[in-house]
């Protein structure tokens, strides 16, 4: 649990004091990410031979969930970094892995595109060979940590092979990458999630990750299990944060004229009880999903599809309950509840959206092919 002790110190001393500012100003949590990097937590899942911590998906869910209790924007940055790292752990160089482990390199995913929207597995962007280089053109619609990360795990149509996509490691500082506009959204305001346009971006042919045309296999086999699970962990942490704040508020808020607290009202307690059950149920599903993935259980893909949808939808309900039981106090920014309420709206519409996942789950349980 040494990694959680390090994390708790960062949460208390760096993350918590900056969480409200991150939201209000839409500011990328650079100070927090630097602290996480210096502590080794950005290399949590990398092997010790490249100076990582040698831990796995379960520990990554613990980190993301703990961070999300205080700042879901930061949690989503960490989530995307761990997803990118899962790819680089298999296909990146030792030099790059060591840079990540030492906190000197932040990575993220660049999959979703304007043309294919929530169908992130079907890029419309192109790649063409010119000598020893490959030229990329794309309109990426949502990239977390855009122009804050050091690299992107980038999808395109295959260069020459059959298949849905090919993946590339793209240096974030390359010429030809531009940002059409800054992000000014309802929630997750600090994760720098913006579009990226690529016009004639040149990468080395050796920057390809995996085989040409096999990007879809990596997306489904590596990225989706990590992303769905860590996205669910973010939602679970967010629910825990909202419940902690709501319970504290109703316990200490008094009706002075009759000498009772909000917690003395049976309706308030019932609302909180239902929210507690909902949170615990999703957390149990999250833990079971990690077990399914790490033991290669036969129902792994079903759990991967279920967990993000279940957690994202539950977060909508639980944060709504927190707002309801805290009344007008919840609308004040300093309480932190309305921020979590806004942040919770993102998961259900983040690709793959809850509606897309429901369709996949329905296909899976009725024996139909997913794609």
TAGI-V759170 format. One line per field, one symbol per residue. ss: DSSP state (@ for helix, = for strand, . for the rest). A space follows every 10 residues. Layout:
ss: ???
This chain:
ss: .@@@@@@@@@ @@@@@@@@@@ @@@@@....@ @@@@@@@@@. @@@....@@@ ......@@@@ @@@@@@@@.. .@@@@@@@@@ @@@@@@@@@@ @..@@@@@@@ @.....==== ..=...=... .....===== ..======== ===....... ======.... .....===== =.....==.. .......... ...======= ====@@@==. ....@@@@@@ @@@@@@@@@@ @@@@@@@@@@ @@@@@@@@@@ @@.==....= =@@@.@@@@@ @@@@@@@@@@ @@@@@@@@@@ @@@@@....@ @@@@@@@@@@ @@@@@@@@@@ @@@@@@@@@@ @.@@@.@@@@ @@@@..@@@. ...@@@@@@@ @@@@@..... .
